[in-house]
Amino acid sequence: MPGSDQLINYQLRPSKSIERKMMCELVKQIQIIEGTNELRYIGMGAKYFTDFLLFHNEFGVSDMISIEAERERAIRYEFNKPLKSIQMIYGTTNEVLPQLNDFEKKMNLVWLDYDGAFSAEMLEDIETLCRRLYTGSMFFISCNYSFAGQKVSEKREAFQKSTGDYFDKDIANSDNTNGYYIIEENDFVYNPRKSADAPYGPISRYKYAEAGIVSPLYLCFRAKKEINPSFFEWYFRSSAWHRYVYMSGDSGARHDRVSIKDDTFFAMPINLPSAHEQEHIASFLERIDQRIEKQRALVESLKKYKRGVMRAIFRGKAILFSETTKWKSVRLGDECTFFSGGTPRSTDSSFYGGEIPFIRSGEIHGAKTELFLTDDGLKYSSAKLVSKGDLIVALYGATSGEVDISQIDGAINQAILCIRPKLVNRTFLKYLLEDSKDDILNTYLQGGQGNLSAEIIKNLVFDIPDDRSQSAVVDFLDMIDQRISKSLMKLESIATLRSALMQQLFI
C-alpha cells in the first residue's frame, strides 16, 4: 500500500511552500508567540518534516509532535526526523488528539494537513481542538479536495421552511442526510453528544458573518424575527430546557448522545418575555459574562506570570538569588524517602464506604475524595496512608507529573507517589517539580504515552540552593499562589452568581 508521501508529491506543489510562509506571517501578526518555550507545534510531518523545520527556525519551537497513521513506516520516519525533539505518535488524528497530555494547559499551534477530501472525521478533529485547546492557541486545517455537500442556495431554501412557533428549521433528519449543512450568522446548532458541562448536549449560536458548514449529525435551526438571538442563546445556556428533553427524549442505543426526535424538539414550550425584556436579559447576562472572561483572563495571566517566575528561578537561577548563593547538585533518591500505595479489591464491598479518604491521581489538588476506605480496606491491601502536608506526585494517566502538597490525611493507590524530603524544603521541591513537569514527561514518556515510576523520580537530579534561598523562593511563589487562589475564588463567585440569576430568569 503506498504511503501518503506517494499519494501526493509535495515537491511538485510550490503552493505548499507559500502556505507555510503565509501561516508563519499570520502567526507573527497575531503575536501568538510570546514565549517559544511555552509553545507546542502539532502537525503531520513525515516524510520531510518541512513545516517542523520552518517553525523551529522561525520561532525556536522545540516541543513538537508529528501524528502519523502509517505505523508500518515508523522506522523510516524516525530516521528522517531532522530534530530529536520531534515526538512521533502513531495513529489517526481521531485517535491521537483526544489523548494528548497538557492540551488544555499550554499554548498549541496545530496544522492538520490531510491528504484526502473533507470528511466527517475532520469535523471530529475540529470539535476536539475547539473543546480542548488552551486559550490563545491556533489551529489550521487543510485538505486536497473540496468537500461534497449541498449548494448554498439549496440550504437557504431549506431555511425558509418554518414549522413551529419559535423556529425556522434546517433539520438534519433521516430524509436529508447527504452532504453538509450551510449555516449563517445567528443560526443555532444542537450537538446531541453529552459531556460533563452539557449533560443534554450543547446548543450554540453561530456568530460569524461568513457562512459555515455543519455535519448532518447535528440539528440546525434559527429563531424567528420576533425573538432576540442573544436571548435564545442564553436560554439554551441555562438548564431550563433540560427538563423538557429529559421528559421527552428517547433512550437511544448510544449512551453518549441524547435521542430526541426533531418534531419533539421543536415542540418545546418556552416562556417568552417581551422583546424589550429579551434584550434587557440578554444584555445583563452578557455584561456578567464579560466580567467572568476578564476575571478568567486575569487568572490565566497570573498563572503565566508564575510559570515565567519559576523558569527564571529554577533555570536561570535569577530573581531571588545573590552571587553568594550556594548550590549543590542532588539526586532526589539520596535526599528523600518514597512510597506508593495500592488499590483494595473493588469486588469486596467491605473495603469501601468507610471514613478514610482514598486519594486517586486526579484528586491530588483537592481537599475531597470520591471514594473512602474502611479500616479493613486499608489493612488488607497495599494502600498506604499519607498525612496532610505530604508531597504527592501523580504517576499515571492524564495527570502524570502533577504535583502538590496533600490537603488531607488519606490513603493513596499505586498511581500516586509520596515524597518525604530529609533536608530539602518540601514546598520548594513541589515548585521545582512543578516547573520540571513538561521536561520529565518529554524525557520519559514518549508522546505522552505510558506512566511515570518511583525509579524515574528518584533518579532526577537538580541544583538546590542553600536553605535561606529555598525559603525565599517558597515565600515568593506562595504569595503568587495566594493571589491566584483569591482570583479563582472571585471567578467562581461571579460564575455562581450568573448561574443563580439564570435559574431565576429562565424558569
N, C-alpha and C positions, 0 to 999 in steps of 0.2 A: 504494500500500500504506500503510495507516495506521501512524503511529508508535506507540511504546509509550505515549506520553502520551495517545493517543486510545483505546487499549485499556482503560486504567484511569484514571479521573478521580480523582486523589488529592485534589482539592479536596472531593470528596464522601465522603472517608474520614477522619473525625475520629480513628479509632483509630490511624492512621498517625502523627499528632502525638503521641499517647500513647506509641507505640512508641519514638519518638525520645527523648522525655523520660525514659522508663524506661531506655533504653540509656545516656544521659548519667549518670543516677544510679548505674547499675550500675558504670560505668567509674570514677566518683568513689569508690564504696565499695571497689572493688578496688585503687584507687590506682595505676592503670597510668600516670597522668600525673605523671611526676616532672620531666621537663624537656620542655616542649612543643616546643622547637626540635628535639628528637630524634625526635618522633613524626610519622608519616605516616598520613594517612587515605586509604583507598581505598574508593570506592563507585560507585554508578551514579546520577549526579546529575541529568542532563537530564530535563525541561527547566527546572525551578525551582531545583535545587540547594539545596533546603531543608535537608537534612542537613548539607551542607558549611558553610552559614552557621551552623548550630547549633553544630557542633564548633569552628568558628573562633571564635565568640563566647564559648562556654563555656570552651574550653581554650587559645585562642590558637594553634591549629594552623594553619600556613600551607602546609606541604608536603602537597599534596592531588592525588589522581589520580582522574579520573572515567572509567570504562570504558563505552564506548558502541558498540553494534553497528551503529547506523544511520549509516553513513558519509555517506549522501546528505543528511543533515540537519546536517552538520558546521558549515556557515556559521551556521545559526540557533543551534546550541548554543554556539558560540564567542561569538556576540553576547550570549547570555543569561548568560554567566558573570558572577557577582557579584563574584568575586575574581580578580585577574590571576594569582595563584599557582596556580590550579587548572589542572592539565595534563589535556588531553583525549587519550585514547588510544582509537583506533577499532578494533574487532574484538570477537569474542566473548570471554567470560571464559576459555574453554578456550584461546584463542589468546594472550591478553594475560598472564594470571597467570604462566605458566611463563617469560615473557621479561622480567619486571620486574627492573631492576637493584637491587642492595643489599637484596633481600628478606631475606637471611639476616643482615644486618649492622645493621639499625635496627629500632626498635620500630614496629610497624604496628597500626593499628586498621582492620579491614576489615568493611564491611557490604555484602553482596551481596543486594540486594532484587530478586528475579526477578519477572517478570510472569506466568509460566506455572506449570504443575504441576511437582511434584517429579519429577526425571528423573535418568537416568544421568549426563548432562553435569554436573549439580550435584554429584553424588558425586565426579566427577573434579576439580572445583574444590576440594572439601573436602579431597581427597587432596593436591592441590598445596599448599594452605595448610598442612596439617599437616606436610608434608615440609619446607617452605621457610621458614615464619615464624620470625622471631627469637624467642628465649626471652623470655616475658613479654608477647608480642603477644596480641591478642584478635581474633576474627572472629565475625560474626553472619551467619546465613543465614535468609532469609525468602522465602516464595513465597505465591501467592494461592489455591492449591488443595491439598488433601491428596493425598499420594502414593497410587498404586494398588498394592496388594500383598496378600499373603495375610494372613488373620487370625492373630492371635497364637495362638489356640487350635490352629489348623492346624499352626503351626510347632512348638508344644510337643508335639503328637502325633508329628510327624516326629522330634523329638529322642529319643523313646522307643525308636525302632528302633535296634538295635545289631547290627553285623556286624564282627567282628574282636576281637582280643584286647585292644586298648588304647582303642578309640574308640567313643563313641556319636555317630552322624553325622547331620548335617543337610546334605546334599551338594547343591551347585549343579551338577546334571548335565544331560545332554541331555533327560531326561524331565521335568525340573522347572525350567523357565526363565521362568515367568510370575511377575511380582511380585518382591518383595524378601524377604530373609530376616531373621527376628527372632532376635537373639542375646541371651543373658543372661550374667550375671556368670560369669567363668571359662571361657566358651566361647572357642574358638580360630578364627581366620580366616587362611586362606592366600591371599596375593596372589601369583599366579604371575609377576607382572611383575618383570623383573630390574632391578638397579641396581648401582652400584659397591659399595655396602655390603651388598647382598643378591643375589649372583650367581645364586641359585636361587629368588629371591623371598622376602619376609619372612613369617614366621608370628607373629602377635601374639595375646596374651591380652586379652580384653575384661574390664576391671576395674571397670566401673561397675555400681551396683545397679540402675539403670533399664535396661529392655530397649532394645536398639539395632537399627538397620536396616542391612543389608548387601546390596550388589549381588549378583545371581546369578552375576556373573563370578567370584566368589570361592568358595573351598571352606571350608565351616564344619564344625566338629566339637567335641566335648567329651570330656574324659578320663573314664574310669570312676572310680567312687568310691575304689577302692584306689590310685589314682595321684594324687600331690600335684600340683595345677595349677601351683604355682610351680616344681617340678622340671621339669615338662613345658615350661614357658616357657623355662627356662634351657637345656634340651636343644635346643630349636629356635633358640635364640640362638647355639648352638655350630655348628660345621661338621660335626658327626658325621653328620647326616642327609643332607648334601650328596652323599656318596659313593653312597648308595643311589639318589638322584634322578638322578645322573649316569649310573649304570649302567642304570637302569630307565626313564628318560624317553625320550620320542619326539622326533624332530626336527620341530617344528611349522612352520607357514607363517610365523608371526610371530617374528622374531628377538628381540623384546624380551620374550617370555613363555616360561616353561617349559611344556612339554607333557608331562603325566603323567596317566594315567587314574586315576580315583578309586579303583577297586579296587586298582590297583597301589600307590597312595599309602598306603592303609590296610593293605596287606600288609607295610609297612616293619617290619623287625625292630628292636627296641630292647632294649638291655641294661638291665634294670630292677632296681635295688637294692631293699632292704627299705624299708618305709615310713619307718622311723626314719632310714635313710641318705638317703632322698629329702629329708626335712625338713632334715636337717643340711646337705646340699649346697646346697639352695636358700637356707637361712638364711645360710650362709657367703658365698655369692656375692652375696646381697642386701646384706650389710654392705660388701663391697668396692664394689659399685655405688653405694651411698650415699656412700662416700668419694670416688668418682670425681665424683659430682654436686656434692659440696661443693667439690672442687678446681676443677671447671669453673665453678661459681658465683664462686669467688674470682678466676679468670682474667677472667671477664666483668666483675666488679666493678672490677678493676684497669684494664681497657680503658675502661670507662665513666668511671672517675676520670681517666684520661689524656685522654679526649675533653673532659671538663669543664675540665681544666687548660689544654689547648690553646685552648679557646674563651676562657677568661679572659685568656690571654696575648695571643693574636693579635687578638681582637675587643674585649675590654675593656681591653687594654693594662694589665693588672693583674698582681699577684703579684711578679714579679721586677724590675719597673721602678721607678725613682725619679723624682722630679719633674725631675731634671736630665737624664734620658734624652733623647738627641737622635734625632729621627725624620726620615726623608726618604721621599717617595713616589717609587717607581721602577717603570719598565716593564721586565719581565723581558727583553724583546728588547734592551734597552740595557745590561743587566748580565750577560748570559750568552751563550754560544755554543751552538748547537743542531745536531743532525743525527739523521737516522733511517737505517735500513738498507733491506734488501730481501731477497727470498727467491730462492735459486737454483732453477733448473728442477727440479721434482720428478721429471721423467721421465729426468733424467740421473743415473744411479747413481754416476758418478764424482765427483759433487759432495757426496755424503753418505757417512758412515761413517768420517770422519777423526778428528782429535783436537781440533778447535776447537769448544767448546760453542756451540750455536746457541740463544740465549735468545729465547723467544717470550713474548707478553704475559702468559700465565698462569704464567710461571716467574720473574717479576722479583723475587719474595721469596725464592727458593730458591738453594741452592748447587749444584744439579744440573740438568741438562737432559736431555730425552729424545732429542734429535737432536744430531748432531755433523757439522760440515762438514770437507771436505778443503781443502787449500790451493787447489786449482782451484775448488772451490765458492765460496770467498771471492774469488778473483782474477777469476773470470768472472761475477760477479753484483754487485748493488748492496748486498749485505750489508756492514755496517760493524762494526769492532771497537770494543768498549768495554773499559775497564780496571776492575779491582776498585777500588771506591770511587767510581765514576762514579754520578751521579744519573740514574735512568731512570724514565720515565713510560709507562704503558700507554695507548695511544690508541684501540684498537679493542675491540669486543665487550663481554663481561660484565665484564671487568676495567678498562674505561675509567676513567681518572682515578687508578688505583692508582699509587703512587709508592714508590720505595725506593732504597737505596744498593746497587749491584751487589756481590754477594759473590764474583764470579769474573771472570776475563778471558774474554771470549767475543764472539761476533758477534750482531748484532741485525737484525731484519727491519723492514719498514715500519710494523709495529704498535707499535713502541717508539721513543720519543724520548729521546735522551741530552741532558742539560743540564749544561753546564760553566760554573759561575759564575766571574766575573772577580774580584770582591771580596767578594760576599756569602758567608757561611759556608754551605758545601754542605749540611751536616746541618740547619742552621736552615731553609734553603729546603725541604728534604724535609719537615720537620714543618709548615711553613707551607702547602705544597701539600696535605699530608695533611688538615689541618684544613679546607682550602678545597674539597676534592673535591666534596662534595654541591652546593655553590654553583655550581661550574663546570659540573657535569652539568646542573643545573636550568636554568642560563642558556643553555647552548649545545646541549644535547641534549634536545629536546622529548620528554617521556615516556620518556626513557632510550633513544631511538632514534637511530641514526647514530653517527658517530665523532668523536673529537677530532682536532685537527690541530696542527701545529707553529705555525701562524699564531695560533691561539687562545691557545696557551700563551705565545707571545711577547708578545701584547698584554695579558696580565694585568698589573694594576697593584696593588702592595702598598705598605703602610707598613713600612719597615725601620728597626729601631733601630740604634744605634751598635754597633761591633764587640764591645765588652765585654759589652753586653746580649745580643747574639746568642750569645756563648759561654756566658753564664749560663743562657740558655734551653736550649741544647743539653745542657749538663751535667745540668740538672734533668730534662728529658724522657728523656735516655739512662738515668738512674737508674730511672725508671718502667719503661722498656722492658726493662731488665735484670731487674727484678722480674717483669714479665710473662713474660719468656723462661724464668726459673727455674721459675715456676709452671706453665708449659706443659710443661716437661721433666718435672716431677713428675707432672703429669696423664698424660703419655704413659707414664711408668714404671708407674704404677698400672694403666693400661689394658693394658699389655703383660703385667703380672703376671696380671691377670684372664684374658687370652687363653691364657696358658700353663697356668693352672690348669684352664680349661675343656677345653683339649686333653687334659689328663691325666684329668680326671673323666669325660668323655664320649668313650669310645673306640668 
